[in-house]
Amino acid sequence: MKKHIPNFLTCCNAFVGAISIVFALKGFLETAALLIVCAAIFDFLDGFAARKLNVHSIIGADLDSQSDIVSFGVAPAAILYMWLDFCFDNLQPELQFFPLTLLPYFAFIIVPFSAYRLAKFNNDKRQQFVFFGLPTPANAFFIAFLPFAANKLPLLDNFWVLMGLTLVFSILLVTEIPMFSLKFSNYNFKKNLIRYIFLIFSAILLSAFQLAAFPIIILLYILISLVQYGLTKILHQ
């Protein structure tokens, strides 16, 4: 029985992600974004359960990736599509003509990039405690909470800025830039200093900005990863 627990949790991830898509397309963006957070919790729990129960499923990795495409690919893309569509309606009337009216669909470019990222992860043995490219959950958090961050950063309700961010973050998914993982092999403070610093600052940002904090937290994650990467290259020259 216990061997099915991780896969059950993975299926919960996919189920919650699918519901997020429905809420997004009905315009309930906050609920849709929070459901992505719930999906991420299930995504964490399935791996945690597999390690603690010492069970491994042949289909586990594939099922996990397929669920992640739903929750961290299609769901955030649906939220972004709705937000882009709203921002497009606020553009000058002279720009609102076919084929420009199709531009909000550009949000769904996130889906194939996320799928490629997940396939790459499944076949890359280097990515146990370090990621190469932005992890799909991190990208999903950034994208899904952009509408709420726009309340603090008005630039994020600019249609053209959002289009640019969509392209940049899609590319970040498949880059070879190393980014630190939040997986702890032990809890030694010195050995996990970067992880602890990131978690402390994330908690502060969440306390200060609530839902609007998620895009800022992901930008912080990318910045810390880039600084770490740069310092590592300098020290090894």
Secondary structure, 3 states (H helix, E strand, C coil): CHHHHHHHHHHHHHHHHHHHHHHHHCCCHHHHHHHHHHHHHHHHHHHHHHHHHCCCCCCHHHHHHHHHHHHHHHHHHHHHHHHHHHHHHCCCHHHCCCCHHHHHHHHHHHHHHHHHHHHHHHCCCCCCCEEECCCHHHHHHHHHCHHHHCCCCHHHHCHHHHHHHHHHHHHHHCCCCEEECCCCCCCCCCCCHHHHHHHHHHHHHHHHHHHHHHHHHHHHHHHHHHHHHHHHHHHCC
